[in-house]
Amino acid sequence: MSTTPTVDDEEAETESESTLATARKQLQRAATNVDVDPAIIERLKHPTRVQQVSVPLEREEGGVDVFTGYRAQHDDVRGPYKGGLRYHPEVTADECTGLSMWMTWKCAVMDLPFGGGKGGIAVDPKSLTDDERERLTRRFAEELRDVVGPTKDVPAPDMGTDAQTMAWFMDAYSMQQGETIPGVVTGKPPVIGGSYGREAAPGRSTAIITREAVDYYDRELADATVAVQGFGSVGANAARLLDDWGATVVAVSDVNGAIYDPDGLDTRAVPTHEEEPEAVLTHEAPETLSNEAVLELDVDVLIPAAVGNVITAGNADAVNADIVVEGANGPTTFAADAILAERDVAVIPDILANAGGVTVSYFEWLQDINRRTWSLERVNEELEEQMLSAWRDVRDEVDARDLTWRDAAYVVALSRVAEAKGARGLWP
């Protein structure tokens, strides 16, 4: 692939390279494939703003701890900022900024009227009681109240947060505004304006794109073997759908390790992280493996669906899958991408594969604005249509320009964002 940097170009990259650094490298590389005003590229290297707030919490055992929260807003040229809120000890401003950039591209690839946002609190959610998590969330909502809203910035669940977190956030925001405003967040429980199918959507979209990728390379899904690293919401939903559609899922993992059966696992019998945390290894299987070993299995499709930066320059040569479909955000480093491209391993990027979450969030936003609930069947039908449309847009660029899948996705996204920037101009 002519536009992909060689491994030598990235010798200085380390596995600890920040999300922001990776996002900026990807943007710079994408710019070489699109005729875009360099001034627009320069603007897109920087977020519109990054909000940092202090979030004090009175602990149940006494005393007060003060946590740091962030909200990065990358670009809103196509619509309100959109992106998750995560609770994790390693949340930083740079991480949120890099992730917000990816959200801009993800929304543009899917042709959604949103820009990119991301945020969170640097806290270990496991260290919080349920009551503390609620009070932390409500205080965080208050600290961000001036910069979020259904026409400004619409948060959603992410790592360490869930539908209940969004319910608390929405309630706190609504109480201060003096009216119920369900559209301030997405990923809420359906009983208060959430959408059916939202939680399963990233995994469903990953499965849809996997199915299309297998077909693109002239293979039958019924003959395909699949390994999934991470059996949380994304990985489990993707694995189970692919299993239902006839693929042979040979390995799944959680934080403690993986189970492996070359004849195929019954994925619906394996407990997900949500159903029973860290219980994958309790399921009987012929063999157990490390999480690292899952990445090196000889399979047709590898789905890294756990955390970022798991495929690196150090292990990319050991990846034996023919197709990698990114279920997690940023699982492949910039240098690893180059190695896999040189080896003709197809990597379907996260900004396409797991975009079902933000797509159904868009559906939820529409339902909240119109105060009208869609059925699960309609949500899944609309998601299928949207994912296939985005897949065709990216596939056409792959075919027309001889690009990698990631470069092609960026061409689609950057072209749309740049066109909107050009139409709106720069004020003043």
Secondary structure as GFF3:
##gff-version 3
##sequence-region A 1 428
A	DSSP	three_ten_helix	7	10	.	.	.	ID=ss1
A	DSSP	alpha_helix	19	31	.	.	.	ID=ss2
A	DSSP	alpha_helix	38	44	.	.	.	ID=ss3
A	DSSP	beta_strand	49	58	.	.	.	ID=ss4
A	DSSP	beta_strand	64	75	.	.	.	ID=ss5
A	DSSP	beta_strand	81	87	.	.	.	ID=ss6
A	DSSP	alpha_helix	93	109	.	.	.	ID=ss7
A	DSSP	beta_strand	115	121	.	.	.	ID=ss8
A	DSSP	three_ten_helix	125	127	.	.	.	ID=ss9
A	DSSP	alpha_helix	130	143	.	.	.	ID=ss10
A	DSSP	beta_strand	153	157	.	.	.	ID=ss11
A	DSSP	alpha_helix	163	177	.	.	.	ID=ss12
A	DSSP	three_ten_helix	182	184	.	.	.	ID=ss13
A	DSSP	three_ten_helix	190	192	.	.	.	ID=ss14
A	DSSP	alpha_helix	201	216	.	.	.	ID=ss15
A	DSSP	three_ten_helix	221	223	.	.	.	ID=ss16
A	DSSP	beta_strand	225	229	.	.	.	ID=ss17
A	DSSP	alpha_helix	233	244	.	.	.	ID=ss18
A	DSSP	beta_strand	248	254	.	.	.	ID=ss19
A	DSSP	beta_strand	257	260	.	.	.	ID=ss20
A	DSSP	three_ten_helix	267	269	.	.	.	ID=ss21
A	DSSP	three_ten_helix	280	282	.	.	.	ID=ss22
A	DSSP	beta_strand	287	289	.	.	.	ID=ss23
A	DSSP	alpha_helix	291	294	.	.	.	ID=ss24
A	DSSP	beta_strand	301	304	.	.	.	ID=ss25
A	DSSP	three_ten_helix	316	318	.	.	.	ID=ss26
A	DSSP	beta_strand	323	325	.	.	.	ID=ss27
A	DSSP	alpha_helix	334	342	.	.	.	ID=ss28
A	DSSP	beta_strand	346	348	.	.	.	ID=ss29
A	DSSP	alpha_helix	350	353	.	.	.	ID=ss30
A	DSSP	alpha_helix	356	370	.	.	.	ID=ss31
A	DSSP	alpha_helix	376	401	.	.	.	ID=ss32
A	DSSP	alpha_helix	405	424	.	.	.	ID=ss33
###
